[in-house]
């Protein structure tokens, strides 16, 4: 027989349900008595209190006897099954012994508290789920069917709690951009609660954000009239303030406030900005708006096709902005890159991964494979109104996986090709602008204040083929040349001849406009334009431009300034230059046709040498102790701009993405040595800066190149780098597999340095996954090898890792000796990063002995160094440790602040292990504040993450804290079972502190179950361990044993 699931309900009529079936509760008075007891389960309620609450001030003569009779009947009704609630009598009072969470009111309060806590920790989606679950517990008026003064007051109070929970949920949904869906519900709430100004205020904000300003103001006036007429009161200051903000068109109120997002928080809108001078396309826009207004029950798909430069993207983005309010659940843009010269078209599987991440999906839980990702994407879009722009599609096959499966969404696809195979798509083929629209676009860009000859303007836009991009380039040129007239441009444009044949439009082609800008340049500037068009990254700086052009930085900077002025390149950020894709294609065509044979490849080689030399120099400055081969290039660039740790870090921060694009280019275009060396040059920066997935993709590509050219040493190094980044994201099994391949390769090559590096990494990987004895063994082998080859830096790192393993095994004195030796080496070699880690671990030793002041000082020193070094993952570790000190000394608000700062970094970097660790710490802080529900939700989330990544240490730790929560709420039998599970894991890991902590909790649970003798056994085991570790917990535990009278003292 299983347990009987008992459930009490008072948020509606008073009910008792057992295993989902309703049980008879007898008379109204019996239900009244039960309701009184359910308000404070486990607490004694005196007979006098019951009499006052049932009969107010007019009890019958035999009221006391009646209460006893009602209680006797209730006992009989409650006595069903092994888990039946106990109704006992002691000292003139009755106590109902029942789990609080079996009562809907207390479950409602717990869910509300958990929602607030998890929202404060950066999980609004979880908070909304909890609030909706809480609201579902309400079935009508609380205590329905009961009457009396006490019931009326309590009902009013409970309804106020209900409205507060609804208000909390509404505020969150408004903040997350859900205003359109809330309008109907809010009208109903205002009607139901006409004097609740918060609902009126939420309604006004929702209407205002939907563009319904008049209705928002009307809602205020109706509410104000009700308050004055019915209550003789004016609207409160908050409601009046919202009214005034709407009245003056407050832009800040018109959109949801910007939320502080951590790693994995979802976005709602990534559309590029609208075109301020957008002109024409009225017919196309009107047709689309009409289709949206009268859309059928199917998904709307609009395939916008046409030649390059015709304005497909501009139209799609303009449409998306105009229709944004109709799609409140999200507006998404994805560039599918069918015509990117240096990157392949977006693989649909990778594109789906990007969109799912933007929606807030945990990267670790996005499935592999196109079909599972497409299914998950369709599930995420189900029952939502979302607008999706898929720009520059290569084919119908590329688009199809992104299409929603249910009605309510609009998909705008742009392509240079007609997507005839895309089922259900309505084609919209764009031609050039009609002449009046092209002329109007030109005039708008040049500026209305400048006199322009209408005939010249018409001739100019005709020479531009009436293409929006060409018209825009020429208008910008004239706007910045006040001495020239349109006729001057017409004369030059009429003489031009040119290419880009694939971008034709009737008798006109786009190269007419490009050629004019290009031919006006000097020969030196034309050469610069051609060569920088060969760049393979997203944008470039003066240094990369100088390498491509083959000149010094001064000449390159001068050339770029002129090209910016002529709108042949753009400068979206100071010092960073970017091509429009069509102009870049034009520049590359000019390079192929006009440069001497072989020069384009030589220019690209100079660019690759620039990135390799500079990345290697920055890597050597930042990480001087790293094992690496020499890098030589024929013509080293000027290194003056990377000459210090700060400038090296800044260069890598700005250029790592370009370097990785160079890795991909070199791997595909016959530069294998560059591919391997570029990848290696940025490997440590990517790992320290938490760009782990990008690093993994580059390393996997480099491994393929190593195999192609037979570079066994390079392949072994790549396996080690892959193991490192996989361990950072909690993929311990994959990390171990890469490490084993790496160490086998190094041993086969006789590379003792590589073998030592891998052994040291295996030590770290072992204690990360809870195998501390293996970690110590690997570290000691690494130390011996490093000493044999005279590598002091490697020896220091291995000593650090051995110290960590020793501390986890409870060998504090040996750990201290290892840390001191490591610190001596780090100080001698100026290795500040390792020094920070040693200080952090010394702090943990002080913390474990209860010396929180010394620990805090060490943690702060370590954090300062880590922040200076930009080591994000370990910055989160430092913040966590500082928070631990504050929590132990009772400064819990300060502790929560530091924990949440750490949690944000963990989510930003994808560090799942430390995310679980931090969540457990937050939960423990809440438990110390007597907020059990808030604590439990954090422990459960920590356990879920730990199990997902296969981390037994964090699993044991989370289970132990769940046991604390269960014990705190009186669920002693459950707590005992949970502690036993935590203890089994801790014992398997060989972690003595974790084992002793689990034993302590187990003893507490057994004691509360009134088994003093059974409690003594685990407490004595825990005491032995704590005393061996020198932990402060030993003192308090000995006192507990003394209190039991079992120590013999």
VOTI-760374 format. One record per residue (C-alpha): residue in one letter; x, y, z. Coordinates in steps of 0.05 Angstrom, whole numbers, plus 5000, padded with zeros to 4 digits. Layout:
! residues N
AXYZ;...
//
This chain:
! residues 1049
X500050005000;X502750694983;X502051325024;X495351665027;X495952354997;X491852825042;X489953515018;X486154065055;X482854645019;X480355295048;X481555754987;X474355644967;X469755175005;X472854795063;X474654105036;X478653475052;X481253034996;X484952375002;X488552114940;X484552614899;X477752404925;X473252854967;X471752635038;X465552815078;X466753355130;X460053385164;X456454005189;X458154745177;X460654795249;X465454205239;X468254535176;X468855185216;X472954835270;X477254495218;X478655165183;X480955465250;X485754895261;X488354905189;X490555625196;X496055425245;X497554685235;X502054405289;X500254985336;X495554905396;X488855275391;X485155375456;X477755185463;X476255915482;X479256145416;X474955645378;X468655865414;X470056605399;X471356465326;X465356015315;X459956395353;X462957105359;X460257425423;X454056975430;X456256265446;X450955755467;X450855505539;X454054845520;X459255145472;X465154775504;X461654105500;X459654245428;X466854385409;X469053715439;X463453365400;X465653705334;X472853505347;X470952785361;X467152745295;X472953065258;X477752555287;X473452005258;X473252335190;X480752465189;X482851775212;X484151445144;X490751105125;X497751105153;X499051835137;X492552075170;X493052745205;X493052715282;X488353145322;X490853145394;X488753495459;X493553775511;X493154315564;X486354575544;X487954635470;X487354225407;X493154115357;X492253875285;X498753515266;X499053575190;X504153765138;X503254515125;X504154395051;X498053955049;X493854585063;X492554995000;X493355665038;X500255495063;X502255204996;X499955854964;X504156265012;X510355835001;X509755884925;X508956634929;X515156694974;X519156234927;X517056644867;X519557284899;X526156954919;X527656624852;X525757274816;X530757644859;X535957124837;X534757284763;X529656744743;X523257124724;X520656544682;X520956074742;X517756614785;X511856684737;X510955934735;X510655904811;X505856494816;X501156174764;X501455524804;X499655924866;X493756264833;X491055594809;X489955394882;X484255904888;X477455604873;X472956184896;X471756594958;X476056325015;X472155955070;X466155945025;X459855705063;X462355965130;X459956605164;X461357035224;X465557635243;X472057245247;X470856915179;X469257575147;X475657905172;X479857305152;X476657265084;X478257995071;X485457885092;X486257265048;X483157614988;X488258174998;X493857654996;X490857374932;X490558054899;X497758194920;X500057554886;X496257734823;X499358424825;X506358124832;X505057674772;X502258244731;X508158694746;X512958144724;X509158014659;X508958754643;X516458794656;X517558214608;X513558554552;X507058164560;X502558794559;X498358594498;X496157934529;X494458254596;X489458784572;X483358334574;X485058034642;X486358724671;X479659004647;X476358414684;X480358534748;X478659284748;X471359104741;X471858584796;X475959034843;X473959744824;X477560084882;X484259724874;X488560264843;X494259794827;X490059414777;X487860064744;X495160284740;X497259624708;X491559694658;X493660394639;X500860184628;X498859574586;X494260004543;X499560544535;X504760034512;X499759764462;X499260454431;X492360574461;X493861214498;X486761474495;X483960844528;X489360884581;X487261594599;X479961404598;X481360834647;X484361344695;X478461814689;X473461254702;X477361024763;X477861734789;X470361844781;X468861204819;X473461384876;X470562084883;X463261884875;X463461254918;X468861394969;X469962144967;X477362034954;X482162244899;X486861764862;X493261604900;X500061894882;X502461274844;X496261254799;X496562014788;X503961954771;X502661424718;X497061864689;X501662454683;X507162044650;X502161794597;X499462494588;X506262764569;X508062164526;X513561894571;X517961454527;X520761084587;X513760834604;X512160644532;X516760034533;X518059524588;X523859734632;X530559444614;X531758824656;X538458604684;X539657964646;X544357424670;X547456864621;X541856524601;X536057054607;X531557084546;X531057684499;X524657914466;X526958334406;X533458334366;X531058704304;X536159174273;X534159904277;X528960154227;X531360574167;X530061314185;X529461524111;X525260924089;X521361124028;X516160803982;X513560093981;X506660344001;X503059823959;X507059243987;X506259504059;X498659594051;X497958904022;X501758584080;X497958984133;X491358764102;X493558034102;X495558074175;X488958384192;X485057824157;X489957264168;X487356554164;X488556004214;X495355844184;X502356104195;X503656714151;X510056674109;X512157234063;X518057094017;X520957753993;X525557643934;X529358103887;X536358313865;X541758553912;X540959273933;X533459293917;X531659393990;X529158714012;X532258744081;X530159474091;X522959304074;X522758684119;X525659054178;X521059654167;X515059194163;X517258834226;X517759494265;X510959724241;X507759064261;X511458984327;X505459114372;X501558554338;X506958054357;X508158184431;X511657524446;X517857684405;X520857994343;X526857594318;X532057724264;X536957204237;X541957334180;X542356694140;X548556934102;X547156634033;X551757154002;X557157274055;X563857234018;X567756954077;X562756544117;X558455974092;X550956034095;X548255914165;X547155184179;X539855114200;X541854704261;X546755244284;X541655794269;X536355444311;X541455394368;X542556144365;X535056294366;X533655804422;X539256134463;X536056814450;X529456534475;X532956354540;X533955604531;X539755304571;X545255154519;X546654504556;X539554264543;X538954444469;X538853764434;X543753564379;X541253464309;X537053884262;X530353534272;X530353544349;X532354274349;X526954444298;X521854074341;X524054454403;X523755114365;X516654964341;X514654784413;X517455444438;X513355824386;X506955444400;X501255894423;X505556514417;X505057114371;X512057204344;X514857554283;X521057264251;X525557584198;X529957084160;X534757514120;X538657314058;X536356594051;X539956114005;X534255633992;X527555364015;X531254794050;X535155294092;X528755654113;X524155074126;X526854854196;X525555554223;X518155564206;X513055544264;X508254964268;X502055314294;X498255954274;X499656624305;X506556774276;X508957184217;X515356994179;X518657484132;X524057164088;X528757544042;X532557213987;X535957383921;X532456763894;X525156603886;X523656083938;X518855683895;X519655053938;X517655384003;X510755104018;X505555604041;X509856214027;X506656803991;X511857113944;X513157853942;X517958023886;X521058713891;X523059143832;X526859793836;X523160383865;X518560753819;X521961403796;X518061893841;X519661463903;X527061413884;X527362173875;X523762283942;X528761823977;X534462223947;X531562883969;X530262634040;X537362414049;X540563034019;X536063484062;X529863894047;X533564554056;X538064473995;X535464693926;X535664113876;X533964133803;X528263643791;X530763433722;X537763293749;X535062893807;X530762473761;X536662343714;X541162163773;X536361663804;X535261363735;X542861253728;X542560923797;X537460433769;X532460703821;X535760213870;X535260453942;X542460283960;X545360643900;X540861243911;X542861273984;X550361273968;X549761843917;X545262253962;X550162194020;X555862403974;X552163033954;X550063194025;X557263244046;X559563633984;X555964303990;X559864623932;X557464103882;X550764033847;X546763433824;X548763583753;X556163473770;X554462773795;X550062633734;X555762823687;X560762363720;X555861793730;X553961813656;X561161693637;X562261093683;X562360373661;X562659783706;X561459083734;X557458703787;X553558393729;X549657943776;X546458563808;X542958823746;X536059143742;X533759213672;X538759653634;X541759923698;X546559603747;X549159763815;X556459843795;X554760503762;X554260823832;X560060423860;X564560593802;X563561343810;X565761333883;X571560873867;X574161253805;X574261913843;X579561633889;X586961713877;X590761093853;X593561003924;X586561033955;X583760563902;X589160063920;X587460133994;X579960033980;X581259403938;X585859073988;X581959204052;X575958884015;X579858234021;X579158234097;X575957594123;X573257844190;X567158224212;X570758894217;X577959144218;X582559644250;X588260074224;X593259524240;X589659004197;X588559524142;X595959694141;X597658954133;X592858864075;X594959494040;X602259374052;X603860044083;X605060354151;X599660514201;X599861264187;X598361174113;X593060654128;X589561114177;X589661684126;X586661224073;X581160984119;X579161694138;X577961864065;X574161224051;X569761374112;X568362074086;X566361784018;X561761264051;X565660704019;X566660404088;X563060514154;X565560654224;X560160374271;X564960414330;X570860874340;X576860574305;X573159974276;X571759964202;X566359554168;X564159444095;X557059394070;X556858704039;X555558963969;X561259463972;X565858923998;X563858473940;X565359043893;X572159173925;X573958433919;X571958433845;X576359043834;X582158693870;X581558073826;X581258483762;X586259043777;X591558763825;X597858433798;X597557673794;X598557363862;X597758023901;X590857863930;X593757223962;X599957603986;X595358134017;X591357604054;X597757274077;X600157944106;X593558014142;X593957314171;X601157454193;X598758094227;X593457724267;X598157144284;X603957574305;X599758054346;X595557504379;X601857124397;X605057754426;X598857904467;X598557184491;X605957204513;X604957864550;X598757624587;X600856904600;X608456894599;X609256214631;X605155834580;X608655284540;X608755484467;X612855444403;X616056054371;X611956434318;X615656744260;X612757174204;X616657484145;X614858214162;X612758304235;X607858884244;X609159484289;X608159194360;X607859864395;X600359844406;X600859184445;X606259304496;X603159174565;X598358694599;X592759214594;X593759344519;X594558604506;X588058444542;X584459004505;X586958764438;X584758044451;X578058284477;X576858684413;X579858194363;X578657484387;X572557404341;X576557634280;X582157154299;X577256584301;X574556784233;X581756754209;X582356054238;X576255834198;X578856174135;X585755884140;X583055184153;X578955214089;X583855584043;X590455224049;X593955564107;X594554984157;X600355254198;X596755914207;X590355554229;X594055154283;X598155744308;X592456244308;X588055764348;X593555634398;X595156374406;X588156544432;X586655894468;X588456124538;X584856794529;X578556454505;X578755964564;X580056504616;X574756964586;X569456414584;X568656384508;X568355634515;X563755424459;X567255874409;X573955594432;X571454874425;X569154994353;X575955284335;X579754724369;X575654184334;X577054514267;X584454564284;X584653824304;X582153654235;X587654074203;X592953744248;X590653054225;X590653274152;X598053484155;X600252954205;X601953444261;X601552954320;X604253444372;X599253964350;X593653464354;X595653264425;X595654004446;X588754094415;X586053494454;X588653824518;X585354494501;X578854144484;X578953774551;X580054434587;X574154804555;X569554204562;X571154154636;X569354894644;X562254754621;X561354134665;X562153624609;X566853204651;X566152554613;X567852884546;X573553264580;X576452624608;X576152294539;X579952874507;X585152874563;X586452124557;X587452204481;X592152784494;X596452434547;X597051804504;X599352224445;X604452604487;X607251954516;X607851654446;X611752274424;X616152264486;X613752974502;X614752994577;X612453724582;X605953574547;X604952954590;X606153364653;X601253904630;X595953374618;X597153024684;X596253694720;X589853814682;X587453104699;X588553284773;X584153894766;X578953504726;X578852944778;X577353394838;X572253784797;X568453134787;X569352914860;X574952404852;X579852714902;X584352114912;X585452054837;X586652804834;X592152754886;X595452184849;X595352564782;X598053194815;X603852824848;X605852504782;X605453184748;X609853494803;X615152964793;X615253064717;X615453824722;X621353774770;X624853294724;X624453764665;X625754394707;X618954724695;X617955144758;X611455454734;X608354774718;X610754514786;X607255094820;X600654954786;X601054214803;X602654384875;X596454824876;X592054264850;X595053764898;X593654244956;X586354294935;X585753534932;X589053475000;X584353995031;X578353625004;X581052985034;X581553335102;X589253355103;X589754085122;X597054105143;X599453765079;X594954225038;X597954845073;X604954605056;X603154504983;X599955194979;X606055525011;X610755184961;X606255404904;X605956124930;X613556144934;X614055944861;X608556424839;X611857014875;X618656834846;X615956804775;X611157394780;X605156944765;X599457364794;X593956904769;X596656304807;X597956744867;X590656944867;X588556214867;X593356044925;X590656634965;X583656394952;X585255684976;X588855945038;X582456335051;X578455695046;X582955365097;X581955945146;X574455915132;X574055175147;X577255315216;X572255875231;X577156455222;X572456855178;X576057525185;X582657255158;X578956865104;X575257495081;X581657885076;X584857345033;X578757274989;X578558024976;X585958024956;X584757444909;X578557774878;X582358414863;X587758024825;X582657604788;X578758214765;X585158554741;X586857924702;X579857874672;X578957154696;X571357154698;X570056444722;X574556504782;X571957204796;X565256854810;X568756374857;X571856954895;X565157304902;X562056664927;X567456594980;X566557315003;X559157195009;X560356565051;X564256985101;X558657495106;X553556945115;X557356595170;X557957255208;X550557395202;X550757935148;X545757575105;X543458155061;X550758295042;X551757555030;X545757524982;X548558124944;X555257784931;X552057104917;X547557414863;X553457784832;X557057114828;X550756774801;X550357284744;X557557134723;X556356384726;X550456444679;X554056934634;X559956464626;X555955814625;X559355544687;X554055054709;X557954744767;X558955404803;X551855614786;X549355004825;X554255164882;X551855884886;X544555694885;X545655224944;X549055794981;X543356264968;X538555744993;X542555645057;X542356395069;X534856405061;X534355815109;X538356215160;X533256775152;X527656265168;X525056315096;X524455575083;X520355595019;X525156084987;X530955645008;X527955004980;X526855264910;X534255454905;X536554774932;X532054404882;X534754814824;X541954684847;X540553934850;X537453934781;X543654274751;X548553814788;X545053194763;X544753464692;X552253574689;X553852944729;X557153284788;X556652824850;X559753344897;X554553874883;X549153344882;X551053124952;X551553844976;X544654024948;X541553394977;X544453555045;X541254245043;X534553965019;X534953525081;X536054165123;X529854465092;X525653845104;X527953815177;X526454565185;X519354445162;X518253845208;X518753305154;X523652895195;X522752225161;X523852525092;X529852915119;X532952265145;X532251935077;X535252545041;X541152595089;X542651855078;X542851965002;X547452565012;X551852155059;X552451575009;X554952054955;X559752405003;X562651745026;X563651514954;X567152174938;X571752114998;X570152825020;X570652825097;X567553505109;X561553355065;X560952675099;X561152975169;X556053515150;X551252975124;X552252565188;X550653175230;X544153305193;X542252565198;X543252585273;X538853205279;X533252865240;X533752235282;X533552645346;X527253005323;X524252325310;X525452205384;X530851685374;X536351955419;X540551335416;X540351295340;X542152045336;X548451935378;X551651465329;X552251925268;X553952515313;X559852145343;X562251955273;X561552685250;X565152935313;X571152485299;X571752765228;X570753495248;X576053435303;X580953115254;X579653695205;X580154225259;X573454485237;X569454965282;X563454515275;X566754035324;X565654515383;X558154595372;X557153855358;X560653655423;X555954115461;X550053775429;X552653095451;X553853365521;X546653605522;X544352905505;X548152665566;X551752135526;X558952395523;X560952145592;X563352845610;
//
